[in-house]
Amino acid sequence: MAVLVLPGLAHAQSGAGADASLLEMREAFRRNNTTQLANLLPAVRGHALEPLAVYWSMKARLESASPVEIRAALDRMAGTYWEDRLRNDWLLLLGRARDWTNFSAELPRFRMNDDRQVSCYALMLDAASGRMPAELAAERVRALWHAQREADDGCATAAQSLLASGHLKPEAAWQRARLAVDANRPRVASQAVGLLDPDWAGMVDTVTGDPVKYLDEKITAIRPRTKELVTLAIIKLAFNDPPAAALEMDRTRWKAQLTKEERSWVWGVIGKRSAQKLESQALTYFANGEDRFMHDDHLAWKARAGMRAGAWGQVRDAVAAMSESQQGQPDWIYWKARALQALKLPDATTASAQARTLLESIASERGFYEQLALEDLGRPINTPPAPAPLSAEETSAAQRHPGLRRALIAIRLGLRNEGIREWNYTTNLHDAGGMGERELLAAAALACDAELWDRCINTSLRTPTTQDHAQRFPTPHRAAVVSRSKEIGLDPAYVYGLIRQESRFVTDARSGVGASGLMQVMPATARWTARKIGLTSFQPTQITERDTNILIGTAYLKLALDDFEGSLPMAAAAYNAGPGRPRSWRNGPVLPGDIWAENIPFEETRDYVKRVLANTTSYAALLTGQPQSLRARLGTIGPRVGGDATINRDLP
């Protein structure tokens, strides 16, 4: 990566010595060495990143520090991300300690206000004090609690309080448990049910540990608790074996003893799991339940199964039963319109007008479904007009902004994670609603000038009305990417679209599973590809070198594209999830590429494929200056024409 150019940043006040002390403090913080942190702190006084140093020093001893000391540290970091980060940490600690006096005093100063646990604690206190109707607080806690992935204290504590007062109904705890079992998080399920009765947590462990044994031994389910435990057992069974769960649900005793809501929820889980396996019987499973009792996730998979089967009435009905918030997402607006277009309704004119209104509401160049909506309205995909140029005052304000300056200095010093957190806080959270549109464009331009392409892209993506595609779709390393792509027969726009999604052009990016560089190549894949293309001198340490990464990444992408007969969606899926999975996902009916992509079982890969293809279309419009088609790039996808004998089994 090029050396950062930071316009207007003066470093004289810090100096190499202060920089070195700051980096020493980072290592001391990682080791939780409170003595060294305290000894080094005076050496960074006056440094632009002094607030970060103060945060490290106080965070390391937060549990033992007095409120007076903590507030003094907060005052020393006033107005920075690190002030609010420490406040967030302290609020969580105060909540766990049930110190509601200090919690209530500090909460109004919490600017980020984006922590679910803190929000749950606050809602509980609002209900207890009468500042908010308890019924409203209970509903908000329920939504936050159900969205939590782990068995955290904040929302569980609020839920327990509101369950005890009767404002949160027991059904909320059981639904939390159902969602947890469906996500294979048994500890979360046990915690939720344990709030109703501590002795019941062990029953949940028994049920999830061996659902078949529990169901075989259970003859009656008369009490509500037993009905719910049976429901959890069948949900757990459906996790790996939907047909076995369906057989269990066909037992007379469960048909008679479980409520309509419980049966519908379970059939929703069975249908979802079957749909994720791309099984033809998924819609049959869904038909055994009622949409109104199913979760949004079940309904999404019912809609996907309907698309795959060409059952557009099922798609329409599933979308109609979704929550208002989910129905308002661009993907479900789009699929509702497609269903209306596909159904032969008596009043075709009205249905066509409704579909057009839905498409018009999302049509733009912004994303996958927005681009498809444009094309369905008969409009090509172009690069939108650039916004008005930034004024000198707007540019200067971004350069002088203390939060952006601190972020850039942190990244220059190698404190990339810390710098990104300060940058995101500054642009998104410091002020309610985040920066205004012109401020975001100026901040994005500052990041672009510093070649911080990830901050450039992500900041520009936040502008609500204008779209600066020069910022959103930058083309760094253009000569290297274009020449290499053309050399091996790849569309440069496709390569750019993939790199943008993989790394946001961070050359030394490394994922949690070990993928590295611009094109996020796994070590084993890099070695295999290097041998395949005759790169005999390749060493693993070279994978973050720009040209080597592009050389190996594009070679693998071309091999995947050739193996998938030129299908851009399947090659992108193979790049993300390995080639074996899209080989199985293509079996079944021949589908339009958008329906195939929407039915990818893995959420990460499904999102990845859609983003890469939308990126590719936008890059093609930028690079060529010509109108583009996303739908043409999606094509149709079905079983391999030449049979399995033509598969490149060597492709990792």
N, C-alpha and C positions, 0 to 999 in steps of 0.2 A: 504494500500500500504506500502511496506517496506520503511524504512528510506533510503533516497538517499545516495549512496556512491559515492562521487565525487573525483576520483583520482586526486591528485596533486593540489586540490583547497585549498588555504589557506584563512582562514576567519579572521585571527588576525587583519587585517587592518580595519575590519568593526566593529565587536563586537556587543553584544546584544543591546547596546544603539543606535547604528546607524541603526541596523535592525528595532528596534521599531520606530525610527523616520521616517524611510522609509515607514513603514506600516501606520503611522499616516498621512504621506503625501498622500498616496493613498486615504484615507478617505477624506482628505481635498480637493483633486482633484475631487472626486465624488460630493462633495458639492459646488465645484467652489469657495472655500474659498482662494482667492489669498493672503490675508494677512498671514494666517497660513502657506501656502506653502512657502512664502518668509521667514518667521521666522524659519521654520524647515530646509530649504535648507542647511545652514551652518553645521548642525549636521551630514549630510551624506557626507561631503567632504571626498574624499579618499575611500569611499565605492565602491565596484565593480559595484554596480548599481547606482552610482551617475548620469550617463547619463539619466537613467529613471527619476530620481528625477528632473533633469534639464528640461527634456521634460515636466513633469507635471507642473512645475512652469511657464514655458514660454507658454505652450499651453493654460493655463487658462487665460492669458492676451494677447494672440496673436493679437487680433484685435486692442488693444490700444498701443502695443509696437512699438518702432521705428525700422526701418531696422537695425540700428547699434546695438540695443539690441538683436534683433533676430539673427543677424550674430554672435554676441559674444556667444550666447547660442549654436548655431550650432558648432562653433569652440570648445566649451567646451565638446561637445559630438562627436567630429570628429571620423569617422570610424565606428560608431555604428549604429544599426538599428534606434535608437531614434533620431539621427541626421537626417537621411533620412525621418523618419516619420514626424518630425517637418517641414522639407523642403517641403514635400508633402502637409501638411496642409497649409503652407504659400503660396505655389504656387496656391492652390485653392482659397485662400483668395485674392491673387494678381489678379488672373483672374477675380474673381467676381467684384473686385474694378477697373478693366481695367487699372491696373498699369503695363503696358507692359514693362517699363524700368527695374523695379526690377524683373519682371517675366523673362525676357530674360537674365538678369544677373545671376539669380539663376538656371535656367533650366539645363545648362550643368553640374551642380554638382549633379543633381538628379540621383542617381544610380539605384533605384528600377525601375523607368520608367514603372510602371505597372498600372497607373491610367488613365482610359479612358478620363476623363475630362481634365486632364493636357495634354494628348496627343492631344486632339482636339484643345485646346488653342494653342499649339505649332504648329500644322499643319496650323492653320489659320494665324499665324505670319509668318511661312515659305512661305506660298503662297503670303502674302502681301509684303514681302521683296524680293521675287524672288529667295529665296534659294531653292525652290521646284516648279516645274511646277504646276500652280493652278489646272489644270485638275487632276493631280495625288493626290494633297492634298485633292481635293473634293471627290475623290473616297475613300480615306482612312477615311476621316471624315464620309462619308456616312456609311461605314461598322461599325465604332465605334458607331455612333449615333444609328443605327438600333439595335445594341447589348445592348444598355443601357436600363435597365428595368424602371427606373424612369425618371421624367421630370427634369433632372439636367441641370445646367447652361452651363457647358463647351462645350459639343457637340452641344447644341442648339445655343449657341453664334457663334460657328464656322460655323454651318450650315446656320445661318442667314446671316453671312458675305458672304459666298460663294454663297448663293442664290441671294443676292443682286448684286454680281459681274457677275452672269450668269454662273459660273463654276459648280455650283450644280443645277440640274434641279428641277423644282417643283415636278416632279414625286417622288423624294426622300422623300419629306415631306409627300406626300400622302401615300407612302408605309410605312413610319414610323407610320402614323396614322392607316393604315390597320393592321399592326402587333400589335399595341397597343389595338385596338378594339377587335381583335381576342384573345388577352391575358386578356381582361376585365380590361384595364387600360385607362379609358376615359380621365383622366387628361393629360396623355401623348399624346393622340390623339389630344386633343384641343391645347396643346402647339405647336405641330408640324404644324398643319394647320394654327395656328395663326401667324407663322413666314411668311406665304405667304400674309396674310392680317389679322390684328387683329380682324376685324369684323367677320371673318369666324369662329373664335373659338367658338362663341356662337351658330353658326349653328351646329357645331359638337356636342355640348352639347345637342341640341334639338334632333338630329338624334339618338344619343346613348341613350338618356333618354326614347324615345318612338319610336322605329324604325317602328313599324306597322303603327302608325298614320302618320308618315312622308311619308311612301311609299304609303299609301292610298290616301294621298292628292297630291302626285306628279304625274303628268300625263306625262310630258315631261322631258327629260334630254338631252338637246342640248348642253349647255355649259359644258366645261371640269369640272368646279367646281361642277356642279349639278351631272354629271356622277359619280364623286368621292364620293359625299355625298350619293348618292343612293347605291354605292358599300359598303360604310361603314355601311349603314343601314341594308343591307342584311347580311353582315358579323356579325353584332350584333345579328340579328335574328337567324342566324345559331348557335350562341353560345349555346343556349339552345334547339333549335328546328330545326334540319337539314331538316326534311321533309317540314316544313313551308317555310323555306328559298328556298328549291328546287321548291316548287309551285310558289313562287314569281319570281324565275328566269325563269320559264316557261311562264311568261306573255309576250305577244307579244311586248309590248313597251320596255321591257328591252332587249329582244333578238335583237330588231332593233336598239336601241339607245346606249347601252353600247358597248364599243370596245371589240374586241376579247381578248385583254389582261385583261380587267376588268372582263369579263365573266369567263375567265379561272381561275383568282385568286379566285373569289367567289366560283366557283365550287370546287376549291382546298380546300377552307375552309369548305364547306359543306361536301365534301368527308372525310376530316380529322375528323370532328366532328362525322360523322356517323361511321367511322372506330373506333373511340375511344369508341363508344357505342357498338362496335362489331356487327353492323348491316350488314345484307347480301347485302343491296343495295349500300354499300359504293362505290364499283367499278363502279357501274352504274352512280353514281354522278360524280366520277372522269372522266369518259369517255366523259362527256359533255364539258370538257375543254381541253386545250393543255398543255402537260407537260412543254414545254419550257417557259410558262408564270407563272408556279407555283413556290411557295417558297419551299426551301429545306424541311421545316417541312411538307408541304403538300405531297411532294414526298415520304418522309419517311413513312407517313401513307398510302399512296397508295401502297407502297411496302409491308407493313405489311398486308394490306387487301388482296393483291394478294397472299401472303403466306398462309393466313388463308383459302382462297378459292381454293388453289392449282392452281392459275393462274400465272404460273411462267413467262410467257411472260410479264405480267404486272409488275412483280418484276424486271425483266431485264430492261424494258423500263424506269421504275421509277428511278432506280439507275443510268442509263445512262444519265438521264436528270439532276441529282443533280450537285451541284457545285463541282469543282475539289477537294476542301478541304474536303467536306463531303464524296465524293466517296473514298477518301484515308483513311477513318477511318476503323479500323479492322472489325466492324460489317457489313459495306456495301461491303467491299471486300469479306467477307465470303458469304453474301447473293447473291452477283453477281455470285460467283462460284457455289453456290447451284442452282441458276436459270439455269446456263449453263448445269449443270449435269442433271437437271430435264427435260429440253426441248428436244424434239426429233428433233434435227436440221439435215438438209441434210448432213452436214459435221460433223458427230458425233466425228470423230477422232480429228479434230481441236478444237471443243468445249471442249472435254475432256482435251486436252492439255492446253487450256486456263484456264479451271477451276483448273487444278492441279497447274499451275503457280501462280494463285491467292492465292490458299491455302498455297503453299510453302512460299509465301511472308509474311505470318503472323503466320505460325505454330510455336508454342512454348508453354511453360507452363505458360506464363505470365498472361493470363486472359481467360474469358469465350469463346470468339470466337477463340482465339489463340489455346485453348485446343481442341475445336471442330474441328478446321482445322487439328490438329495433328491426331485426330481419323479418320477423313475423308480420310487422307492419309495412313491409316492403321497402325498408330503408337500409342502405348499406352502412357499414361501420367505417367511420372516418376518424381522423384525429380532430377533436373539438377545438374551437378557436382558443387561442392562448388568452389568459387574462391580461388586463392592462399592465404594462411594465411597472415594476416597483419604483417608487419615488426614492430620491436620495435620503429623505427623512425616514422612510420606512426601512430602508436598508441599514441606515445608521442606528436606528432604534434596536434592530435585531442584534447588531454587532455590539451594542453597549449593554444589552440585557444581561443582568448579573447571573441569572440562572443558566442561560445559554452559554455564557462565558465560562462558568464553572464546569459545565458539562464538557465543553471542548477541551479545557485544560486537563480535566481528569482523563479523557481519552488520550490526549497527547502523552500523558505520563504512563500509559499502559493500564490505567484503571477503567477499562472499557465498560464493565458492568455497572460500576458506580456512575460513570458519566452518562450512560444510557438512561439510568433510573432518574437522574437529575433532569435530563433533557425531557423525558416523557412527563415528568411531574410539571415542569415549567410550561410545556405546551398544552397539556391536557387537564391538569388538576389544580394548579395554584390558584387560579381564579375559577369561580363557578362557571361551568360550561366550557372551560378551556379558552385558549386564545381565539381572537376573532379571525375571520378569513384572511384578511390582508396580513395580519401578524403571522399567521401560519405560513403563508406564501413566502414571507420574508425570512422566517426561521428555516424553512426548507431550502431556500436559496443559500443561506449561510452554511447549511450542512453540505449542499452540493459543492459550493466553492471549496470547502475543506475536504471534499471527496469522501464524506461520510454518507455513502449512498443509502444505507439502511435508514438513517435518520431523515435524509432528504425525501425518500419515498414515503415512509410512514407518516411524516409530518404533512406532506402535501396531500396524502390520502384523506386527511381529516377535513379538508375544505368542503363545506356543505353544498355550495352551488357551483363555483367555478372548478374547472379541471385543467391543471397545468401538466400536460402529458410529457413535457420535457423534463419535469421534476419527477413525475410518477413512473416514467419509463425511460430512465437514463440509459446511455449506451457507453459505459466505460470500457476500456480495452477494445475499442471498436475494430481496429485493424486486425488484432489477433483473433477476435471472435469471428469476424466476417470472412477473413481469408481461410481460416481453418475449416469453417462450416462449408464454404463453397468447395474447398479442396476434397472433402469426402462426401459431398452431395447432400448436405443438410441445409435446411432453411435457416439462415441466421436469426430470423425472428423467433423460431422455435427454440433455438439454443438460448437466446436472450430471455425468452419467456420462462424457460426452465431455471436458468441461473437466478433470475429475479426471485423466483419462488424458493429456491434452495438456500440461497445465502444472502440475498439482497446485496450482492457484489462485495461482501466482506471476504478478502482473499485468505485470511487465516481463520475463517469460521470453523468451528468444530462442534458437531452435534453430541448429544448425550450418549449415542451408541458408537461414536468414533468416526463418523463420516467427516471428511475434511475438505477445505478449500472452496473455491467459487462454485464448483459443481457438486460439492458434498459427496465425494467418492469414498466408499468403504475401503479399508486396507486390503482385504482379500480381493475385492473387485479390481482395485488398482493393480495389484500384482498380476492377476489373470489377464487383464486388458493389456498391460505393458508387454507381457509375453506374446499375446495375440498379435500385436502390431509391430513386434520386433524391437521393442525398446529394451534392449538387453542390459543397459547400464542403469536402469531405474532403481532408485533406492527409496524406501518408504518415506524418508524425511523430505523428499522432493514434492510430495503430493500437494503441499500448500504453495508451491511456486506457481505463479500465475500461468505461465505457458505450459508447464507440465500438466497442471490440473486441467486446463482446457483441452490439451492433446488427448489425455486419457478419458476425460469425461465425455467429450464428443465422440470418441471412438466407440465407447460402450453404448452411447445413445444410438449411434448409427447401427450397431449390431442388433440392438433391441428393435429398432424400427424395421430393419430388414426381416427379422424373425417374425414380426407381427404384420408383415405384408404392407408396410407403409402406413399403418394406422397410428396417427398421432396420439389419440387417447390411450390405446393399449400400450404403446411404448412408454408414455409418461407413467402409466400405472406400474409397468415393469420397473422403471427407474426408481420408483418410490417403494414398491412392495416386493420386488423380485419378480422374475418372469413366470414362475409357476402359478401364481395366483391369477393374473389376468388370463392365462391359458385356460383355467377352469371357469373363470367368470364369463368367457365368451361362449360357452356351450349353452345350448337352448335355442330360443327363437332368434331370428335375425332382427336386430333392433336399431333404430336411429341412435346415433352416438350420444345424444343428450339423455335419452332414456337409459342407455347402458351405463353412462357415467353416474347418473342419479342412483342406480342400483348397486354400485360398488359397496360391498359389505362393510369395509373399514372406513370410518368417518375421516381419518387423516388422509387416506388415499383418495377418497371421493372428493374431498375439498381440494386436494393437491391437483388432481387431474383437471378439475374445472378451472382452477386458477391458472394453471400453466397454459391451457388452451385459450382462455380469455387474454392472458398476457401476450401470447403469441400473436393473436389477432391485432391487438393494439400496437405491438412492435412492428408488425408488417405494415400497418397504416403509416406509422412514423417513418420507417426505413424506405418505403416505396413512394409515399405520397399519394397512393391510390386507395380507393375504397376496398374493403375487405369483407370476407364472409367467415363467421365462426362456424356456421352450420356445415359449410363445405369441408372445413378441417375436421369436424366431428365424424362425418361420413356415416356409414352403417357398420354394425359389428355383429358377427355371428360365428358359427363354428368354422374352423379352419377348412378351407376349400380342398387343400391337398391331403388332409388327414394328418394324423400324428406323426407319420413317417417323415414329414418335412420340418418338424420342430428341431431347432438348434439346441440339443440337450446339453451342450457344453456351456451355454450361456448362464452365468451365475446370477 
